[in-house]
Amino acid sequence: MATITRPPVEPGAPSGGPGKRGGISVGPLLAFVGVIAILLMAAMVAMNYMLLSGRGAAGQVAVAAPTTKVGPSAISVVATEFKFTPAEVTIPGPGDLTATIDNKGLIEHDLVIEGIDGRVLAAGGAKASGVFKLAKNGVYNFICTIPGHKEAGMVGRLVVGTPEQTAAKPDQIAYGPGPAAVVQPPVSLKPADAAAKPLPLPQVAAPVNRTAPANVNVTIETQEITAKLADGVTYTLWTFGGTVPGPMVRVRQGDTVTMTLKNNASSKVTHSIDFHSATGPGGGAKVTQVPPGQEATFSFKALNPGVYVYHCATPMVAHHIANGMYGLMIVEPPGGYPKVDREFYVMQGEFYLAGKRGQEGHHEFSMEKMLNEEPDYALFNGSVGALTNGAMKARVGETVRIFFGVGGPNLTSSFHVIGEIFDRVYPEGASEFMTNVQTTLVPTGGSAVVDFKLEVPGNYVLVDHSLGRLEKGLAGILEVEGPANPEVFNPINPLPKP
Ligand SMILES: [Cu+2]
């Protein structure tokens, strides 16, 4: 709620109620009542200020605007995901401002007044206060500087002094555009991080090979790593274990998994983990909202076999997923999957950058593009070229399996391998398989297992058959070596190679 009302339309106009749109004549006194409602301390300040400024109950400005400090004042705002309440606060004038952030959210939030030194940080469910030194009247933005939070809507306005004093247009103060409208998109990029490399690839976990359930301990550390996403393009990925996707967890149905999630001390934000394979609130997310430098542990029983996504579930969840926070957990049925010669681990996700695709530099995350579902890159395993540079190799005669998942956060996949037919597909990671499939639809937060035998040598390109995404980097190459097999495929009179 706004704590300032419009200034009088004209002196002596009929009174309206506080906050009533248009025709308001109550003015500063009730403005201060709003402040009182927020905090008793502010009320005292307001009363002092009334005495100092010679204001009357009619709300007219009786003396010239003060240009000197009016003394200490205080505000208190509630922070949640992802807003401040109130989103606009008013204090009578410059001086020391004690700002209290009452964090009723799940994760940490801070309050920074743009252009003013200082920061107040409060953990989820906690309160914190700090003092900001305000030298002059004006309209300031206060924001949460936790990455992504400002873009998600955590912007408020602090009005210091009355509208007359701040020289702002009345409409900008009480009824101006909402917070989202005041956020300016970045116009230029920082230089790319010259030391950044593509993230290493995650390994396929070995088959379980166990005849009875067991207790399995899993520890994963979340790490925020600046990496090369494409040539000349760097981005700070949020990862499970330093890879995108995160480490493959592989257990047997009936196993009890004791999961410890650590959040590296260098992280800027809280992270968590939601296992789609777990049965229980949030799949673990509720008990693993881990601030930087801390850890949390929970256990769950892998009741259902299948191939399951896990992902970070810290608000804004889509932002964390868009930064690379997903992986697969395999829960093998008793006896495991049919044996194949090689297994691969591939996950699809898309990335939303502040700059343009291919624009050299270090890119920040674009909340706007993410909400519009317009990614700059769609990728297998977290970087352009991750799976096209010899990462996937096999030989003619072998059987291969791809554990395939989609992190998203927004795009489903029409997963296809050009030049191959899936002999077996376990659609959506389910227990039953289908046979002889060309393309399998994989939802976000879902998976598929595809098995096929290699008969003919050559390069087989993994794609999402929504092929516009190929231009956004979404490709992998399975390189198959071995003798030609003209009975199956025979280039009788091929065009000469260019
Ligand atoms: Cu996260």
Residues whose N, C-alpha, C, O or C-beta is under 5 A from the ligand:
A	BS01	CU	T270 H271 S272 C312 T314 H320 M325
